[in-house]
Amino acid sequence: PPPPSPRIPEPAAGIITAMLRKPARFLLILLLLGGRAGAAADDVPGPDGLVVSASRPASKVGGAVLAAGGNAVDAAVATGFALAVTYPAAGNIGGGGFMVVRQPDGSATSFDFRETAPANARPDMFLDDRGEIDTDRIEAGYLAVGVPGTVRGLALAHARLGRLPWRDLVEPAARLARDGFPISPTLAAALNRELAGPMRPFPGSVAAYGKPDGSPWQAGDRLVLADLAVTLEAIATDGPDAFYTGRNARLVAEAMAANGGLITRADLAAYTARERPPVCGCFLGHEVISMGPPSSGGTALLQMLGMFEALGLERLPADSAEAVHLTTEIRRRAYLDRARYLGDPDFVAVPVDRLLARPYLQRLAAGIDREQAADSRQLAGDLVGHPGSDSGETTHYSIVDGEGMAVATTVTLEGSYGSHVVAPGTGFLLNNEMGDFNRKPGQTTASGEIGTPPNQIAPAKRMLSSMTPTIVTKDDRVVLVTGSPGGRTIIITVFDVVTGVVARGLEGRAAIDAARFHHQWLPDRLIVERGGLPADLRRQLEILGHTVMERGSQGAAHSIWISPQTGTPLGIADHRGPDAAAAAAPPAAVGEPSP
Ligand code: DON
């Protein structure tokens, strides 16, 4: 069936009237409405199920699993393994992630397969002789690697909720790695950059990802990942133990020992994925289901939504200075609480219930000055001592099946291509997730370095994440499945998409296309997507005391939105991810964002 005809929701109609009165705001409004001509034509309807991911071949693998009778969790497992092949910047078996699942009966759960610190990790392991943070050792190389969680996590989700045989879900990825696949212009360029720079010091990485004749990759070349195929084949046949014990564990541990890394065979054997209750909350008559600690994502998202509702922000035009100011203040407060309280719940008591209690959020909201931006450092009392940013890559994928099961999964290697290390013979990239711990105990700086106790390094502890895989329902039906990459901006991107759909009445595509703006408490800056903020609005925000800056695009929220009119799920690949695609079950219809 064709996508439903575009409909301008009521609040948006109000914005159009305002636009005619204030033409200077035209650009923002255009972005808010998803003004990219013909964008909706990219949306893929999937009444029998849908997979939307950063990579077209990976989406097709998931779509084929749905077509073969797999449920959404089966498709998530298969898509996850396929992304480890076709989207090496962030898709992984050498990293970690989170999966949020809502079953057709309304019950929800989540799977935590976040990396852990190795047994020999220490809180000050990233400080140099002068006691300063050594960013080189965080950004690349063996010391930055956390014990990978993805294979155990996908296996746990499959054991709990999957339907098809495990082998059938891993095999498509093994086949992609063994037979190779034609690479996109984006992947060719990224691999060439990696091989010329960050991967160069690591022979295992060059052997795995270099073109056999040593020349640069061209779009359309076939990338064959022979070692990865062997590793995936072993996982397909012998299950997750093939990753955590035996040959693979030996190869990883030997390379670690030879190159200053910490991970041992014992660390790998001890890794455990966890099923945890998700965090849930009400927002304007909808239920929001998201990831709890050790991700900060769901908790901060629900805090921001609670403050949004307390302030009645849905009644203000989204493009007004007042709305942008108040939303910024909400963000500032949620990110301050994130720094104060959030960490691995197996190690620190995270007061999630108290942070999400309505009276607490109403009190926070009531403390916001409508006329003046707060000062992040003052707001934090004595938390901030001295004078960071998030970089790299993560990837989110969204799935629904024909029976109404929904799965939101976000996985990461932390930086793009993680630590840039492939342990020789294994074929897969290892993460650099250790940098998501607080790197210098006690040092919280105005530039965004956080040194608070809850997220300091300890053996076997999980580092705090911002990943926010999220499912929104109304009247017991799924409305939205979403999530994003983007480090600390992830939570904001998800907040923008959720409020776009729920509070502004935007259609899915318009909510995804809308200009995003970010604030994370520290650094104390309001950062907007380039071109997303008209000059007069920017001036008003500056008068209110905000420091406004521009950036390139923020996030890549590959989402599924269920049209309330038709009830049909639409796969919406975010245009900010150039190779993203939605695949419906059966996987005949494959849509891609326009270039
Ligand atoms: O877990 C986290 O929050 C980070 N490691 C995610 C990193 C990230 O999203 C970088 N991507 N663009």
Residues whose N, C-alpha, C, O or C-beta is under 5 A from the ligand:
A	BS01	DON	S391 G392 E393 T394 T412 E414 D436 L464 S465 S466 M467 P485 G486 G487
